[in-house]
């Protein structure tokens, strides 16, 4: 015979022989006894959110210790607080949202009074555990500061050097190749993710109001030194990595990627299908994945052209910009510590003085003293005063007692306005000035065209065979040479670049064992290694 009791103010659940539960006089399926609408993230926006987070973290820690159920007093002991009504209500709300599951605690019933009390065992539901994992991952990602890993750069270079040695072998070991590529991918992914997180944290505005100014300035200076060291390591190791990538591609890097793809495909073949066909698909998928990783690694360290710099170069530029911003912040704090004038602080003090002024006249006196805009500054002097200024030669150090008086027109004080007598100012004729500017522009265009014509070559020419250049052509030639040398990528011998105005194209390549050449001009002598140079005038339509 099943037991059934309805107690006022309590919701009592009793086990029956049939395997069902009776809850408040209604027989229900035990699998539905803890069914609630699942809203495991609802507690984040609830008024008592900190307590809910503490309770759920206690259950998550208990799950890590392989503890399944917790009683309310266990939760209170974990939180180091009393098992009061507030904690009981928090547990009930978490059960309602689907984060926790409540089971009747019948193991400690020793009397009728205990039987009529509400006693439950609580445990994390699957939805609640998943929500805790998602929140923990979010908090870790948001709080991550990242790091600039100089050691990772050396590791990547070492792994690429080892791969280069395997690539030179006729039959490289697939196990070594695969392990090296896996280690390279893991190290590179860590480097890229940490660098991105670090630069993102640097871009956040640091609001410093009251606190340890000395410690803050010291932290800034240490951070600047840290970034400076990474920039130097990135410049050195980045160039080495770019050369190794180029050499690996020259020795056939795709062969190594296919070896790694074959090893991964051996484990990825599904059962119950055509083995050859499944193996081919798995190998193609793995090879495409390794090709994509290799492409990302190359784009990180090797620039395509002047318009597509590598990620390493962009990271160096961002780090240099961050150093400038940090130096500005440190300089501002040092100025504040040294007692220099702070305009914002001055205006706040002035606003406080205005608020404390006893009357409006005091406010006017304060305004004139602060800004020096007394009414006499707005009056216009007379023509007699102007003529005295022009005729007399009064030294700047002359006392105002000995200087000629300044006579002002009383018209402004009498009428509130002043109008100068006589004809209006004539409109200036600027046609001559415009004609001079036009002549200057035409002359400059002709000189530039002559310089382009002097620099133009009929095919590849040695630097030593160039004719004597006039000063304008020589300066244009230096600009072209500098752009071509800057555009040359690591591992390349030649370079091609177009001038900034798009009028000239230069091709430059070194001559092996060409020696040193000298180009004599009016401005001096240019000395450098022998090169083949070809300059084309793109504006020449003939």
C-alpha angles and dihedrals in degrees: 000000000000119000115238128181132164112200120189112250094010135091104216124194121194129187116239131201092244091064094251130113129232112216119183090337096313123110111225138174111265090225088064096044093096098033111134135159105274112237101144094167095050092095091066092071097036120113093247095045097138092058092047090051091050092050094048092047088053090055091046091052090048090052090053087056088051091249108146106184131036128191120216091256090052090054090048091051090049090052092041093234139108121281093242136155092271091060091046091052091048091054091049092051092049089052089050092052092049099249094113136033120219120209125183111261104220097151095088099043107126102152142027090258091056089048092057094048121093107250122169140174113219130206137168116268122222090256092048093050091048090050091051091051091049093049092047091050091048093049091048092050094047094046094045112117098185127209140237101242110207089168090058090058091057091046092052091050091049093050092048090050090052090049090050089056091051091046090059091057120094093224111020121195108261092209093055092044093050095046092048092050092048091050091046092051092048094048093046093048090051091049094050095044094047093047091051092049092047095051091046090054090049091054091057113101112250109217109204117178118146121000144077103343093177092054092045093052091046090051091051092051092049090049091052091051089049093053092045091056092049092049090054092047091046092051093050100038093038092059091047092049091049091054092048092050091051092049092048091053089049090054093047111269091182089071090060092047091053091052090055091046092053091053092050092046090056090066096037098059108118121225124247097033137093102293098210094048093045091048091052092051092047092048092048091050093048092046092051089051092052091046089054092050092048090050090052092048091051093048089051095059108017122065117219097208140322091288096049109049120186123261089247090058091048089049090052090050091049091048092051090050090049090052090053091051092048091049090051090051092049091047091051092051091047090052091051091049093049091057099248119158116280111200094204091051090047092053091048090052090048091050089052091051091051090051091051095047111121097220144356094269090057089051090054091050090049091050093051092046094048100044103022093228100139117169093254090066090069096055122101120234121233128251091254091059091050092051091050089052091052096046100040125071103213116180117231091240094057114126116245088238091063098036120096112268122258110236115201130196113255090208093091094053092045100046105016092239138068128209122188113229122231137046121332119258113279121244109255118240106231097173092105092051091049090049090053091050091050092050091049092051092048092048091049091049091051092049091049091049090050090050091051090049091050093050096046113108131201096233130316112345133182117247089234090059096057116119123241108287126215117233096265094047091046093053090049089048092053091051091052093047091050093050092049094050092047092050094053109110125219112279094017124112102195134048137193124198139163122225120253094258092047094240101113136041121199129194116194130183130163123246112229111238089358095139126211125319133197126212112195119207138160089264094051144280123311113209126189147121119301115269138176109239132187120184120189124192104224091188092061104100095174 
